[in-house]
């Protein structure tokens, strides 16, 4: 097995609606928010963890492939492929495993598929966004109050305050794709990666997507890749 190429994808993620990726802060702060967003520990600027983007892309690709029933909601692994009867679904599953890897406990089978191909870097705010925030043109976070509604009385109950990054903020992203000599169709791996990012545009990133949070768009620096991305339609049109 020989590494023959590393493809790099750079660009911007633009927020169409507010984004909430939680910090996991379990402390209670008087007068504070119930759900803070994750921030860089030194700059205190919000960012998108590479793991959050990777996990969302992978989960959406697995849902599209139709393997979630076989895996029972867990990440697809090599052992699951044996239970997939449909050859086209199995082929998609194999591409997903090539892209994202599998459990280290399946070491004996890994040689057939190779190591993880795709890597996602943490996405920091762009320099332009940073300048706009410094000048007061925009803010990097906002507090959104939410309530549940009593179905009988129609009154608001259980108020909570969620921090999110507001619409319009932009983040820089960088994704790399390793190509090995055993990859007979490297462009298919690239297409699957781009399809996964397109699915994120259709769905949402971060939490509370069903309530309108996390709508994003991807803009690639490379015009050729941007043109490919714009022409991707994950679902067949009748």
N, C-alpha and C positions, 0 to 999 in steps of 0.2 A: 504494500500500500504506500503510495507516494503522493504527497501534497503537490499539486500542479499549478494552483491558482488561488488567490484570495480576491473575491469581488467585494467592493466597498460601495455602500449606499448611504449617501448623506442628504440631508435636507432639513425641512422645518415641519413641525407639527403645530397647526394653528387650532386654537380652541374656538369652536362655534358656540358651545354652551359651557357653563361652568364645570370645572373638573374637580372631583374629590377622590384623591388616593390617600387613604388614612395613614396616620403616623403611628397608630397603635398606642397612643398615649392613654394610660389607664388612670392618671391622676385627675382629681377633680380640682378645678380652679374657680374660685368665687368670681362671678361676673364674666367668666370665660366661655369658651365654646365647648360643646360636648364632643365634637369630632374634628380635631385639627387635621390639616393636611401635612404630609411628610415634607420636611424642609432640610436643606443642607445644614449640617451641624455647625459650620463656621460662618457662612454667609446668611443663613436663615432664609434663603430664597427657596421657593417651592421648586420641585423637580419631578420628573417622571422616572421612577426606577426602571432600569432595563428589564428586570424580572417581571414587572407588571405588564409591560408591552409584550414581552415574549409569551407570558402565560396566556394573555388574551388572544394573541394570534394563534397559538397552538390549540387552545380550547375551541375556537371558532372553526379552525380547519378540521378538527376531529368531529365536531358536530356536522359540518358540511359533508364529510366523508361517510357519516352514518355509522361510526364505530362506538358511539357513546353507550349504546345498549349492550354491546359485548363487554366493554370495560367497566360497565356499571358506574360511570361517572368519573372513574380514575383515569390518570394519564395513560395513553396507549403505550403498551410495551410489546416486546417481541412475542412473549407468551400468548398475548391476545390474538395475534395473527393466525394462530392455529385454529381458532374458533370461528374465523370469518370464512364463510362459504363462498360468497360472491367474489370472483377473481378481480373485478374492477375495483371493488371496495378494498380488497387486500392490497392491491397495487398502490392505491392512494395511501393506505396505512403504512406501507413500506417507505414511501417518500417522506411521510411525516416523521417516521423514526430516523431516517437518514438526516433530516433537517435538525431535529431537536434532540436526538439521542434517546437512550433508554436506561433502565436501571443497571447499576454496576453489578448486580447479582446475576445478570444474564451475560456474563463475560464470554462464555463459550459461543454464544450466538452473535456477539457484536462484530466479530471479524467479517461476517457476511455483509454487514451494513456500514461498517466503519464508525468513526467517532462523530460526535455532534458537529454539524456543518455550520450552523448559524449562531452568531453572537450578537447580543443587543447591549449597547452601552447605555448608561444612565443619560437621560435627556435633560440638559440644563436650559434655562431661559436664554434666549438669544441676546446678543449685545444691544440690538435695537430695542428690545423689550426692556432691558435693564436701564437704558438711557431714558426711555419714556417714563419709567417708574421713578427714576431719580428726579426728573423734572416735574413730577406731579401730574403728568398727562394721563397716566393710568395707575392702577393699584395692582399689586401682585396677589392679594388675597381679599376675600370678602366673607362676611358672615351671613348665612342665609337661614332665617327662622323658618321652622316647619312645625306643623301640627297634625294630629289625627282628628277626624271629624266624627262626633257622635251621630250615628245614623238616625237616632230618634229625635234628639233635641236640636240637631244641626249646629251645635256649638263646638268650638275648637277645644281640644284637650291635649294634654301631654306635650307641651311646647318643648322643642329642642333646637339647638343652634349648631348648624353644620358649617365648617369653614370650607371654602372651595376657591380654586383659582378661576378668576372671571373670564368670560368670553373675550377673545381678542388677543390674549397672551400667546406668545409663540415660544416653542422649545426647539432646540437643535437635536436632531437624532443622527445616530451612526449605527449601521448594521453591517456586519461582515459575513460573507458566505464562503466557506472553504470548499474547494473542488479537489477531488482526489482522482487518481488515474483509474479507479474502479467505477467512476461515475460516467456511464455511457451517455447519459442525457442531462448534462449540467444545466442546460437552459430550462429543463422541466423543473429542476429544483428552484431555480430563480423564479419561474412562473408561479410555483406554489407559494413561495415566500411573498411575492407581490400580491397574490390572491388573498393571503391571510391578512395583509395590511388593508386591502380593499374591504374585506369583511369587517374590519374594525371601523372603517368609515361608515359602513352600513349600520353597524351596531353601536357600541359605545365603549369608552375606555374608563377604567376606574369604577367606583361605586355609584349606586343610585341611577343606573342607566335607564331603568323603566320610568323614572320620574324626570327624564330629560337631561340629566347630567351627561358629561363626557362625550359629546359629539365633537369629532375632530376631522381635520383633513390633513393629508400628507402632500408635501410639495418637494420633489426631488431636485437636487442641484443639477444632476445630469439630465439634459433635455431628452436624450434617447430613452432613458429609464422612465422619465415623466410621461413621455408619449405612450410607452408600453403600459404604464400603470393606468392611464386615462382610458385605455381601450379594454381593460379587463372587466368582464361581467361574470361574477362568480356563478350565476345561475342561468341556465339556458332560457332563451326567450322564445315563446311560441308565436 
